[in-house]
Every structure is written in structure tokens, then in C-alpha cells.
Amino acid sequence: MTVTFSGKGTQEDPIQISGVTTNAEAVRAEYLYLNERFGKRGEDWKLVRQALISLPSGGMGDLMTIRLADGQTVEIYFDISPYFGKW
């Protein structure tokens, strides 16, 4: 299975994940994206908070708040509408 990502990660343009069909697969893909973009979890970044949110488009999203090694806090939005509730 190949997972691909598109979008900017903002609330208005959340990351779309292609190649997953269940919520569990999507969560794994979210962490894959964060590792690819920000480096190794626990060294380059740490999860501060993960929250289920409603997106402006009306869909469901995951908001991942992370803290980078330099102390900067970053919020990344994912659109989980296609697989929300599918385990």
C-alpha cells in the first residue's frame, strides 16, 4: 500500500491522505507524515496534543500540535473525513 499526502496542513487546506481506508491506518499515516516533514519523533519533535475537530469545510479533522526541538510549536491539520469512524 502506498500512502501519499497533499495539502498545506492548515485549517483551510488540511493534509489529505490517500492510500488508507481505516481510521487506524490514517493515524499511522499522520505520524508518518510528521516524521517525514519534521524528523524523528522524540528527538526532532514531540506531540503536545492531538484533537478531533470540525473543519471549515464541514468535515472532520485531526489537529496535531507538536513542539519542535528548537521550542517552536506547530499545528498541523489533517482531513480525516473519508475514513472517520471506519476501524
C-alpha positions as CSV (number, residue, x, y, z in Angstrom):
1,M,0.0,0.0,0.0
2,T,1.3,3.4,-1.0
3,V,0.4,6.4,1.1
4,T,0.5,9.9,-0.3
5,F,-0.2,13.3,1.1
6,S,-1.4,16.6,-0.3
7,G,-2.4,19.9,1.2
8,K,-0.6,22.6,3.2
9,G,-1.7,21.4,6.7
10,T,-3.6,24.5,7.5
11,Q,-7.2,24.6,8.8
12,E,-8.3,25.9,5.4
13,D,-6.2,23.4,3.4
14,P,-5.7,20.3,5.7
15,I,-3.5,17.4,4.7
16,Q,-5.4,14.9,2.6
17,I,-4.1,11.3,3.0
18,S,-4.5,8.9,0.1
19,G,-4.0,5.2,0.2
20,V,-5.7,4.5,3.6
21,T,-9.1,3.1,4.2
22,T,-9.5,3.0,8.0
23,N,-9.1,5.4,10.9
24,A,-6.2,3.2,12.3
25,E,-4.3,3.4,9.0
26,A,-4.9,7.1,8.9
27,V,-3.4,7.7,12.3
28,R,-0.3,5.8,11.4
29,A,-0.1,7.8,8.2
30,E,-0.4,11.1,10.2
31,Y,2.7,10.1,12.2
32,L,4.5,9.0,9.1
33,Y,3.8,12.5,7.6
34,L,5.1,14.2,10.7
35,N,8.3,12.1,10.7
36,E,8.9,12.8,7.0
37,R,8.3,16.6,7.4
38,F,9.8,17.3,10.9
39,G,12.2,14.5,11.6
40,K,12.3,11.8,14.2
41,R,9.6,11.8,16.9
42,G,11.1,12.2,20.4
43,E,14.3,13.9,19.0
44,D,13.2,16.5,16.5
45,W,9.6,16.9,17.6
46,K,7.2,15.9,20.4
47,L,3.5,15.6,20.3
48,V,1.8,18.2,22.5
49,R,-1.8,17.4,21.7
50,Q,-4.0,15.6,19.2
51,A,-7.6,16.8,18.9
52,L,-10.6,15.8,16.9
53,I,-12.0,18.9,15.3
54,S,-14.7,20.1,12.8
55,L,-13.1,21.6,9.7
56,P,-14.4,24.8,8.0
57,S,-15.4,22.5,5.0
58,G,-17.8,20.7,7.4
59,G,-15.7,17.5,7.5
60,M,-13.8,16.0,10.4
61,G,-10.2,16.6,11.1
62,D,-7.3,15.8,13.4
63,L,-5.3,18.7,14.8
64,M,-1.8,17.7,15.7
65,T,0.1,20.2,17.9
66,I,3.8,19.4,18.1
67,R,6.8,21.1,19.7
68,L,10.0,21.2,17.6
69,A,13.4,20.7,19.2
70,D,14.0,24.5,19.0
71,G,10.9,25.0,21.1
72,Q,8.6,26.2,18.3
73,T,5.0,25.0,18.4
74,V,3.4,23.9,15.2
75,E,-0.2,23.0,14.4
76,I,-0.9,20.6,11.5
77,Y,-4.4,19.9,10.3
78,F,-5.4,16.6,8.7
79,D,-8.7,15.9,6.9
80,I,-10.0,12.5,8.3
81,S,-13.5,12.7,6.8
82,P,-13.1,9.8,4.3
83,Y,-12.3,7.3,7.0
84,F,-13.7,8.8,10.2
85,G,-15.3,6.0,12.2
86,K,-14.1,3.3,9.9
87,W,-12.0,0.9,12.0
